[in-house]
Amino acid sequence: MADHDDPCNELETSYCMNGGTCLKIPFMDNYLCLSCSENYKCSRCELYQLLITAHDAGETGLITAVVIMVLLILVVFTVVVSYTCK
């Protein structure tokens, strides 16, 4: 068993989607996607993986905390003003 896999023929290459490299495993009568194109993953290269860029988690948390504090101050200010005007 020197060779464990063979390249897929033209009909079998559709097993791997989105440009993935197909290999046939003869002793198992099965196919394998050796490598998927960029941003694709899973056993048949069928899932597109979205790339995200995130800010520093500490920066995002600080911005969220500031926004919450400002909202709380506005609510307290509105309650105080409404009671003093009555």
N, C-alpha and C positions, 0 to 999 in steps of 0.2 A: 504494500500500500504506500507507494512513494508519493502518488498524487492523491490528495484528499479532496480536491475540488477541480472543476472544469469551468471554463467560461460558458455562459448561457448562450444558446443559439438565438436566432432572430426572434422566434416566437416567444421564447422564455424571458427575453430581456425586459418585457413589459411588467414582469413581476415586481421589479424595483421601480418605484415612481420617481418623478422629478429628477431624472438623470442619475439615479443611484447605480452603482456597479453591481451587476448580478453575477453570482457564482452558483454552479450546480454542485451539490454534494451527492455523488453517485451512489454510495453505499447506503444512504438514508433516503434516496429518492426525494430530495428536498432542495429548496433554493435558499440562498442567503444573499442579503444585500451587504456587500463588503464596505462600501463607503457611500455616504449620501452627499448630495450637493450641499453647498453652503446654506445654512439656515434651515435645513430639513433634518428630521430625526425620526426615530422609531424603526421597527423591524423591516418595513418596506419603504422607508423614506417618505411616508405619507403625511407627516405632520410638519407644518411650517412653524418654526420657532421665531416669535417676534423678538427683535432686539430692542432693549430698552436702555435708556440712559437715565440714571437717577442722580440726584444731587446727594451730597454727603448726608447721611442719616441724621447726624447731629444738627446740621443746618436746617433740615426739614422739620425736625422736632422743635427747634427754637422758633421758627416761623409760626408753626401751629400753636405753640404756647402763647406767643405774643398776640395772635389773632383772637384766641379764646379770652385772654385777659382784657383786651380792648372791648370785646363784646360784653363781657361781664360788667365792666365799668360803665358802659353805655346803658345797660339794663338797670343798674343801681342808680345811675344819674336820672334816668327817666322815671323810676319809681319815686325818688326823692322829690323831683320837680312836680310830679302829679299830686303828691300828698301836700306839698306846701302851697299849691295853687287852690286847693279846695277850701 
